Amino acid sequence: MRLVTSGIVLKTVKLSDSDILITLFSDKHGKITAVAKGARNARSKLNAASQLFVYGEYSLSMGAKWNYVNSVEVYDAYYTIREDLESLTYASYFVELTSFVLPEDTANLKLFSILKNVLECLKDQRAGGRFLKVVYELKCLDLLGYRPETTACIQCGNEEQLYFMSIEEGGVLCESCALNLKKGLKIGKKLSRLMTLILNEDTIKLCQLEINDFYVEKMDILLNNYLKHHVGVKRFKSIEFLDTLNILKE
């Protein structure tokens, strides 16, 4: 069976001296693995299309055991992302996270669109990588069914003084409930509103905002723990490298 689909390359694995196994995030068919025969040859027409982040229209032959890439029309290879080490590392994390959370053959057009938008924003330097990481993580959680409650206390429903968050219970706590129950991480006055904004606003529009790095860092730390608890996200190599880069920048 022949399948023509738009897709973004999430993962590449050397299959032989000449072939590459790619994991493709298709806009309408979800995650697909396919063999790009001869793609390791620099002269191959499939070479450039078998790299991480490449976005294009893929023509595939779908088989019972293996799927094969026949041809590709590349829309964007995101070369400028590859030229900057930090951008490259953030982009690597975005596709690693997507590959981890997305089941085989499960379509998620909204997630596909958000991933493409995040890569576009990173390429054009419309926002910092760390902010885009927070944006992508929150929107992933929402689409996976793990959206944190950010607008009302998960204990009493109060919409004021949401200064704490319970990672385990998946939402914010008002100051009164947090003190009475003696649980929750203190997140301050603005974080719940910022997370609500990110969850509800378009990715491209979010990149027009100026968010203080202090709050981005706090959300980043919070979401690392949230993803680990609710989705089982492990420490990807890209995240470990990002930590090293951040230390070197200090």
Secondary structure, DSSP 4 states (H G I P E B T S, - for coil): -EEEEEEEEEEEEE-SSS-EEEEEEETTTEEEEEEETTTTSTTSTTSGGGSTT-EEEEEEEE-SS-EEEEEEEEEE--HHHHTSHHHHHHHHHHHHHHHHHSPBT---HHHHHHHHHHHHHHHTTSS-HHHHHHHHHHHHHHHHT-PPB-SS-TTT---S---EEETTTTEEE-HHHHHHHT--EE-TTTHHHHHHHHHHS-HHHHTTS---HHHHHHHHHHHHHHHHHHT-----HHHHHHHHHHHHH-
